[in-house]
């Protein structure tokens, strides 16, 4: 089973579409943890209204560490209890159709399975040029020089084994560095 961690910030317009896509495209049993920063987030009332409309459990989880996506992801990882944990953005920017394949890889022994914007079939739409440049540079550098087996280390769309979640203390405290931290720690441990 997969815990799907969804950090949100006023995603009331998107959250139903995300749940619809999960129901349609993911065949592995899932439980969704929607992690929010504050009660006034417009995502919360929508989730409360529709949470029983799906074939999977949906739980609202208050961010334990303060505001922001990084803290929401940390909260989701800490709260999770399934054998695999997927971080998925509520803005529908991730390729949900590959979740079952990612889970199969976790079940075959991988610790981290990374989605990538830079592999065949991957893409990135929008976003600031410098952010894209730094992301791509970090991915290429770590892949070719250090041999990290992903081209997109800064992407948050990753699935982690329970072993990774339980083994490493998360030290990240800013930005979207958490995905890089857990990927590098998992690689170095091997």
Backbone as CSV, one residue per row, in Angstrom:
resi,resn,N_x,N_y,N_z,CA_x,CA_y,CA_z,C_x,C_y,C_z
1,UNK,0.842,-1.183,0.000,0.000,0.000,0.000,0.885,1.243,0.000
2,UNK,0.360,2.315,-0.579,1.096,3.578,-0.710,0.406,4.670,0.096
3,UNK,1.199,5.412,0.898,0.728,6.693,1.422,1.081,7.734,0.360
4,UNK,0.098,8.491,-0.075,0.332,9.582,-1.011,0.301,10.877,-0.207
5,UNK,1.440,11.542,-0.111,1.570,12.789,0.645,1.364,13.948,-0.322
6,UNK,0.343,14.756,-0.050,0.009,15.885,-0.914,0.098,17.172,-0.100
7,UNK,1.208,17.925,-0.236,1.278,19.225,0.436,0.373,20.200,-0.305
8,UNK,-0.389,20.999,0.429,-1.316,21.926,-0.231,-1.181,23.335,0.322
9,UNK,-1.509,24.284,-0.529,-1.659,25.681,-0.157,-2.735,26.257,-1.069
10,UNK,-3.941,26.357,-0.550,-5.080,26.862,-1.314,-5.259,26.146,-2.657
11,UNK,-5.364,24.840,-2.595,-5.556,24.005,-3.786,-7.003,23.538,-3.910
12,UNK,-7.942,24.306,-3.369,-9.349,23.943,-3.424,-9.854,23.683,-4.828
13,UNK,-9.343,24.419,-5.815,-9.768,24.238,-7.206,-9.218,22.962,-7.828
14,UNK,-8.072,22.483,-7.369,-7.402,21.340,-7.996,-7.640,20.007,-7.303
15,UNK,-7.944,20.021,-6.027,-7.867,18.791,-5.236,-8.834,17.711,-5.704
16,UNK,-10.032,18.087,-6.113,-10.976,17.088,-6.616,-10.452,16.446,-7.896
17,UNK,-9.878,17.251,-8.797,-9.304,16.702,-10.032,-8.157,15.747,-9.721
18,UNK,-7.364,16.092,-8.697,-6.270,15.200,-8.304,-6.827,13.872,-7.802
19,UNK,-7.818,13.917,-6.922,-8.424,12.688,-6.411,-9.057,11.872,-7.547
20,UNK,-9.703,12.557,-8.493,-10.300,11.862,-9.642,-9.224,11.122,-10.436
21,UNK,-8.091,11.783,-10.658,-6.994,11.147,-11.401,-6.408,9.973,-10.626
22,UNK,-6.250,10.126,-9.334,-5.750,9.004,-8.523,-6.697,7.814,-8.622
23,UNK,-7.993,8.067,-8.535,-8.981,6.988,-8.612,-8.930,6.294,-9.974
24,UNK,-8.759,7.081,-11.026,-8.777,6.545,-12.387,-7.477,5.854,-12.784
25,UNK,-6.343,6.399,-12.373,-5.058,5.964,-12.924,-4.211,5.096,-12.009
26,UNK,-4.499,5.050,-10.710,-3.671,4.273,-9.778,-4.460,3.052,-9.336
27,UNK,-3.878,1.871,-9.555,-4.558,0.620,-9.218,-4.026,-0.008,-7.929
28,UNK,-2.862,0.441,-7.484,-2.310,0.008,-6.210,-3.127,0.663,-5.096
29,UNK,-3.432,-0.068,-4.011,-4.167,0.560,-2.897,-3.385,1.750,-2.326
30,UNK,-4.115,2.840,-2.087,-3.485,4.057,-1.567,-4.285,4.620,-0.402
31,UNK,-3.586,5.400,0.416,-4.195,6.284,1.405,-3.562,7.648,1.189
32,UNK,-4.378,8.681,1.098,-3.896,10.023,0.801,-3.830,10.846,2.082
33,UNK,-2.686,11.490,2.291,-2.480,12.413,3.403,-2.364,13.816,2.814
34,UNK,-3.386,14.637,2.997,-3.391,16.012,2.506,-2.856,16.881,3.633
35,UNK,-1.674,17.456,3.438,-1.003,18.205,4.502,-1.154,19.703,4.242
36,UNK,-1.779,20.390,5.195,-2.081,21.815,5.056,-1.408,22.606,6.178
37,UNK,-1.225,23.911,5.931,-0.546,24.781,6.889,-1.476,25.420,7.902
38,UNK,-2.677,25.819,7.479,-3.571,26.568,8.349,-5.019,26.243,8.002
39,UNK,-5.898,26.362,8.994,-7.312,25.966,8.836,-8.028,26.741,7.739
40,UNK,-7.620,27.953,7.470,-8.286,28.773,6.459,-7.916,28.382,5.033
41,UNK,-6.999,27.449,4.857,-6.619,26.980,3.519,-7.891,26.513,2.804
42,UNK,-8.138,27.005,1.594,-9.379,26.668,0.898,-9.447,25.211,0.440
43,UNK,-8.373,24.471,0.626,-8.381,23.043,0.301,-9.173,22.254,1.342
44,UNK,-9.079,22.648,2.596,-9.654,21.868,3.699,-11.154,21.635,3.573
45,UNK,-11.980,22.664,3.341,-13.415,22.386,3.249,-13.775,21.498,2.063
46,UNK,-13.046,21.631,0.975,-13.319,20.780,-0.192,-13.006,19.326,0.153
47,UNK,-11.857,19.091,0.784,-11.479,17.724,1.166,-12.513,17.141,2.130
48,UNK,-12.919,17.911,3.116,-13.916,17.420,4.074,-15.230,17.042,3.375
49,UNK,-15.604,17.807,2.377,-16.858,17.571,1.672,-16.813,16.320,0.794
50,UNK,-15.667,16.045,0.164,-15.605,14.955,-0.827,-14.795,13.743,-0.380
51,UNK,-14.259,13.748,0.820,-13.321,12.690,1.233,-13.925,11.283,1.229
52,UNK,-15.227,11.163,1.324,-15.847,9.837,1.314,-16.344,9.416,-0.058
53,UNK,-16.027,10.193,-1.088,-16.500,9.913,-2.440,-15.563,9.004,-3.231
54,UNK,-14.483,8.541,-2.620,-13.460,7.799,-3.361,-13.221,6.432,-2.746
55,UNK,-12.581,5.583,-3.520,-12.296,4.223,-3.066,-11.008,4.120,-2.278
56,UNK,-10.556,5.215,-1.725,-9.356,5.227,-0.881,-9.585,6.213,0.252
57,UNK,-8.835,6.026,1.318,-8.951,6.886,2.493,-8.212,8.196,2.245
58,UNK,-8.827,9.299,2.660,-8.234,10.628,2.556,-8.241,11.241,3.952
59,UNK,-7.067,11.701,4.403,-6.943,12.287,5.732,-6.306,13.663,5.618
60,UNK,-6.896,14.642,6.277,-6.279,15.958,6.405,-5.293,15.915,7.571
61,UNK,-4.080,16.407,7.337,-3.034,16.401,8.354,-2.490,17.820,8.479
62,UNK,-2.519,18.371,9.678,-1.972,19.720,9.917,-0.455,19.647,9.928
63,UNK,0.173,20.559,9.223,1.621,20.652,9.147,2.205,20.791,10.557
64,UNK,3.127,19.919,10.916,3.715,19.885,12.260,4.884,20.850,12.450
65,UNK,5.497,21.272,11.339,6.782,21.963,11.442,6.759,23.427,11.032
66,UNK,5.614,23.979,10.751,5.537,25.348,10.263,5.095,25.359,8.817
67,UNK,4.990,26.521,8.257,4.454,26.657,6.905,5.443,26.238,5.825
68,UNK,4.884,25.929,4.656,5.697,25.678,3.473,5.694,24.234,3.031
69,UNK,6.006,24.072,1.744,5.974,22.742,1.123,6.956,21.771,1.789
70,UNK,8.168,22.225,2.068,9.152,21.341,2.693,8.634,20.799,4.017
71,UNK,8.096,21.674,4.848,7.580,21.237,6.147,6.359,20.353,5.999
72,UNK,5.546,20.618,4.991,4.388,19.756,4.733,4.842,18.367,4.305
73,UNK,5.855,18.299,3.466,6.377,16.993,3.028,6.988,16.262,4.220
74,UNK,7.772,16.970,5.041,8.341,16.345,6.246,7.235,15.800,7.143
75,UNK,6.159,16.582,7.323,5.023,16.135,8.132,4.406,14.875,7.534
76,UNK,4.204,14.878,6.221,3.625,13.712,5.551,4.492,12.473,5.701
77,UNK,5.799,12.629,5.559,6.703,11.489,5.721,6.662,10.965,7.154
78,UNK,6.627,11.883,8.124,6.581,11.476,9.535,5.253,10.792,9.872
79,UNK,4.178,11.263,9.279,2.838,10.745,9.567,2.562,9.430,8.845
80,UNK,3.246,9.208,7.753,2.988,8.020,6.933,3.305,6.739,7.684
81,UNK,2.622,5.655,7.284,2.877,4.368,7.931,2.837,3.190,6.955
82,UNK,2.789,3.458,5.670,2.692,2.387,4.664,4.081,1.998,4.171
83,UNK,4.149,0.919,3.393,5.433,0.389,2.910,6.081,1.264,1.847
84,UNK,5.287,2.140,1.228,5.800,3.079,0.233,5.128,4.422,0.460
85,UNK,5.886,5.494,0.214,5.365,6.848,0.399,5.685,7.650,-0.854
86,UNK,4.635,8.214,-1.451,4.771,9.020,-2.662,4.494,10.469,-2.321
87,UNK,5.366,11.371,-2.773,5.110,12.801,-2.657,4.537,13.249,-3.997
88,UNK,3.364,13.881,-3.935,2.621,14.254,-5.130,2.089,15.668,-4.962
89,UNK,2.350,16.527,-5.934,1.878,17.905,-5.863,0.401,17.984,-6.264
90,UNK,-0.339,18.845,-5.589,-1.779,18.985,-5.823,-2.093,19.749,-7.102
91,UNK,-1.096,20.370,-7.713,-1.356,21.205,-8.892,-1.432,20.409,-10.194
92,UNK,-1.473,19.083,-10.085,-1.619,18.195,-11.249,-0.406,18.234,-12.173
93,UNK,0.760,18.558,-11.631,1.970,18.661,-12.444,2.736,17.348,-12.545
94,UNK,2.349,16.332,-11.795,3.071,15.060,-11.796,2.347,14.021,-12.646
95,UNK,3.095,13.050,-13.138,2.562,12.015,-14.035,1.992,10.850,-13.229
96,UNK,0.747,10.984,-12.848,0.107,10.003,-11.979,0.059,8.608,-12.611
97,UNK,0.051,8.550,-13.929,-0.049,7.251,-14.601,1.163,6.348,-14.369
98,UNK,2.251,6.855,-13.807,3.423,6.014,-13.546,3.507,5.536,-12.092
99,UNK,2.535,5.877,-11.268,2.588,5.535,-9.841,2.659,4.027,-9.623
100,UNK,1.878,3.232,-10.352,1.911,1.777,-10.169,3.282,1.202,-10.522
101,UNK,3.910,1.741,-11.559,5.252,1.282,-11.963,6.265,1.654,-10.882
102,UNK,6.133,2.859,-10.324,7.027,3.276,-9.243,6.885,2.328,-8.051
103,UNK,5.652,1.989,-7.708,5.402,1.089,-6.583,6.014,-0.297,-6.842
104,UNK,5.875,-0.800,-8.058,6.475,-2.100,-8.396,7.983,-2.076,-8.172
105,UNK,8.612,-0.958,-8.510,10.069,-0.846,-8.302,10.408,-0.834,-6.804
106,UNK,9.609,-0.128,-6.012,9.830,-0.132,-4.556,9.698,-1.562,-4.024
107,UNK,8.674,-2.275,-4.474,8.441,-3.640,-4.002,9.520,-4.619,-4.481
108,UNK,10.244,-4.254,-5.548,11.323,-5.126,-6.019,12.661,-4.790,-5.366
109,UNK,12.663,-3.814,-4.420,13.872,-3.570,-3.648,14.486,-2.186,-3.769
110,UNK,13.965,-1.340,-4.633,14.495,0.017,-4.724,14.066,0.811,-3.493
111,UNK,14.933,1.725,-3.044,14.621,2.574,-1.897,13.960,3.881,-2.312
112,UNK,14.350,4.410,-3.470,13.803,5.667,-3.976,13.545,5.494,-5.466
113,UNK,12.374,5.911,-5.910,12.053,5.913,-7.339,11.700,7.347,-7.693
114,UNK,12.453,7.918,-8.636,12.333,9.338,-8.966,11.584,9.543,-10.265
115,UNK,10.571,10.408,-10.215,9.989,10.905,-11.446,10.978,11.896,-12.045
116,UNK,10.953,12.081,-13.350,11.906,12.997,-13.968,11.276,13.829,-15.067
117,UNK,11.568,15.107,-15.019,11.143,16.015,-16.081,12.089,15.935,-17.263
118,UNK,13.244,15.284,-17.087,14.307,15.348,-18.078,14.558,14.035,-18.813
119,UNK,13.756,13.034,-18.576,13.883,11.775,-19.315,12.901,11.788,-20.477
120,UNK,13.047,10.834,-21.367,12.142,10.727,-22.501,10.701,10.655,-21.972
121,UNK,9.840,11.503,-22.490,8.453,11.556,-22.057,8.216,12.540,-20.927
122,UNK,9.275,12.984,-20.250,9.141,13.953,-19.170,9.137,15.364,-19.724
123,UNK,8.630,16.300,-18.938,8.630,17.697,-19.379,8.389,18.609,-18.187
124,UNK,8.753,19.855,-18.391,8.472,20.886,-17.398,7.816,22.041,-18.137
125,UNK,6.685,22.458,-17.632,5.955,23.560,-18.243,5.999,24.739,-17.296
126,UNK,6.453,25.868,-17.790,6.478,27.082,-16.984,7.584,27.078,-15.945
127,UNK,7.523,28.061,-15.095,8.516,28.209,-14.040,9.614,29.171,-14.442
128,UNK,10.286,29.759,-13.459,11.355,30.712,-13.734,12.552,30.049,-14.417
129,UNK,13.157,30.773,-15.340,14.287,30.253,-16.101,15.440,29.834,-15.190
130,UNK,15.822,30.708,-14.235,16.963,30.387,-13.361,16.706,29.141,-12.519
131,UNK,15.494,28.988,-12.033,15.158,27.795,-11.254,15.313,26.541,-12.105
132,UNK,14.846,26.592,-13.346,15.003,25.456,-14.271,16.480,25.166,-14.523
133,UNK,17.248,26.228,-14.737,18.683,26.081,-15.011,19.400,25.424,-13.832
134,UNK,19.140,25.908,-12.625,19.790,25.328,-11.440,19.366,23.876,-11.225
135,UNK,18.096,23.592,-11.428,17.591,22.225,-11.275,18.275,21.287,-12.257
136,UNK,18.330,21.707,-13.492,18.932,20.860,-14.531,20.423,20.669,-14.270
137,UNK,21.108,21.751,-13.880,22.542,21.682,-13.608,22.824,20.734,-12.439
138,UNK,22.051,20.833,-11.381,22.240,19.932,-10.229,22.027,18.482,-10.641
139,UNK,20.973,18.230,-11.400,20.685,16.864,-11.831,21.777,16.274,-12.700
140,UNK,22.235,17.036,-13.682,23.287,16.556,-14.594,24.593,16.353,-13.840
141,UNK,24.957,17.311,-12.998,26.207,17.218,-12.239,26.226,15.984,-11.348
142,UNK,25.186,15.802,-10.553,25.153,14.659,-9.644,25.046,13.335,-10.397
143,UNK,24.377,13.343,-11.540,24.242,12.103,-12.316,25.576,11.696,-12.946
144,UNK,26.239,12.620,-13.632,27.441,12.258,-14.385,28.717,12.270,-13.557
145,UNK,28.805,13.102,-12.562,30.048,13.170,-11.788,30.004,12.235,-10.583
146,UNK,28.918,12.241,-9.838,28.826,11.417,-8.632,28.122,10.092,-8.905
147,UNK,27.486,9.976,-10.062,26.815,8.744,-10.522,25.488,8.479,-9.810
148,UNK,24.839,9.524,-9.282,23.494,9.377,-8.727,22.592,8.929,-9.882
149,UNK,21.867,7.839,-9.727,21.116,7.277,-10.857,19.753,7.947,-11.117
150,UNK,19.751,9.281,-11.191,18.570,10.025,-11.630,19.046,11.269,-12.359
151,UNK,18.250,11.724,-13.295,18.568,12.951,-14.029,17.869,14.159,-13.415
152,UNK,17.011,13.942,-12.430,16.175,15.022,-11.901,16.100,14.935,-10.381
153,UNK,17.214,15.172,-9.738,17.293,14.996,-8.287,16.470,16.022,-7.522
154,UNK,16.189,17.175,-8.116,15.474,18.223,-7.381,13.953,18.094,-7.466
155,UNK,13.465,17.178,-8.267,12.021,16.972,-8.401,11.473,16.350,-7.113
156,UNK,10.330,16.839,-6.654,9.720,16.277,-5.438,8.915,15.014,-5.717
157,UNK,8.571,14.760,-6.968,7.760,13.602,-7.349,8.612,12.337,-7.239
158,UNK,8.640,11.799,-6.012,9.442,10.615,-5.713,8.638,9.686,-4.816
159,UNK,8.963,8.395,-4.917,8.382,7.407,-4.014,9.530,6.831,-3.189
160,UNK,9.284,6.724,-1.889,10.295,6.239,-0.951,9.816,4.945,-0.305
161,UNK,10.761,4.036,-0.057,10.425,2.830,0.701,10.327,3.192,2.176
162,UNK,9.601,2.392,2.911,9.496,2.593,4.358,10.895,2.583,4.976
163,UNK,11.780,1.740,4.437,13.150,1.618,4.934,13.856,2.982,4.905
164,UNK,13.691,3.752,3.835,14.317,5.071,3.735,13.707,6.028,4.755
165,UNK,12.402,6.029,4.839,11.720,6.934,5.757,12.143,6.662,7.200
166,UNK,12.308,5.403,7.552,12.644,5.037,8.926,14.133,5.113,9.245
167,UNK,14.991,5.132,8.229,16.435,5.070,8.437,17.077,6.430,8.631
168,UNK,16.625,7.427,7.880,17.326,8.699,7.856,16.597,9.786,8.628
169,UNK,17.369,10.558,9.370,16.832,11.767,9.975,16.838,12.840,8.896
170,UNK,15.742,13.533,8.747,15.655,14.588,7.740,16.289,15.851,8.300
171,UNK,17.269,16.375,7.574,17.985,17.562,8.015,17.613,18.805,7.214
172,UNK,16.954,18.640,6.090,16.586,19.769,5.229,15.712,20.743,5.990
173,UNK,15.947,22.035,5.723,15.118,23.030,6.395,14.737,24.202,5.498
174,UNK,14.886,24.040,4.194,14.483,25.112,3.297,14.317,24.629,1.877
175,UNK,13.460,25.301,1.148,13.283,25.002,-0.265,12.798,23.586,-0.517
176,UNK,13.152,23.080,-1.676,12.745,21.730,-2.073,13.937,20.769,-2.008
177,UNK,14.850,21.005,-1.059,16.059,20.195,-0.955,15.816,18.809,-0.374
178,UNK,14.653,18.571,0.198,14.358,17.296,0.847,14.513,16.111,-0.105
179,UNK,13.984,16.231,-1.318,14.103,15.150,-2.292,15.556,14.832,-2.610
180,UNK,16.375,15.873,-2.715,17.805,15.660,-2.962,18.444,14.967,-1.778
181,UNK,18.133,15.444,-0.577,18.736,14.877,0.631,18.473,13.375,0.737
182,UNK,17.224,12.965,0.638,16.897,11.550,0.805,17.445,10.698,-0.336
183,UNK,17.482,11.246,-1.548,18.023,10.502,-2.682,19.522,10.283,-2.506
184,UNK,20.247,11.328,-2.145,21.705,11.207,-1.967,22.029,10.289,-0.786
185,UNK,21.328,10.454,0.337,21.581,9.583,1.490,21.314,8.123,1.143
186,UNK,20.263,7.852,0.392,19.963,6.476,-0.006,21.050,5.922,-0.911
187,UNK,21.531,6.741,-1.836,22.565,6.299,-2.770,23.887,6.030,-2.048
188,UNK,24.271,6.936,-1.162,25.535,6.806,-0.431,25.495,5.582,0.486
189,UNK,24.334,5.258,1.038,24.196,4.128,1.948,24.433,2.798,1.241
190,UNK,24.136,2.724,-0.053,24.224,1.448,-0.792,25.622,0.930,-0.852
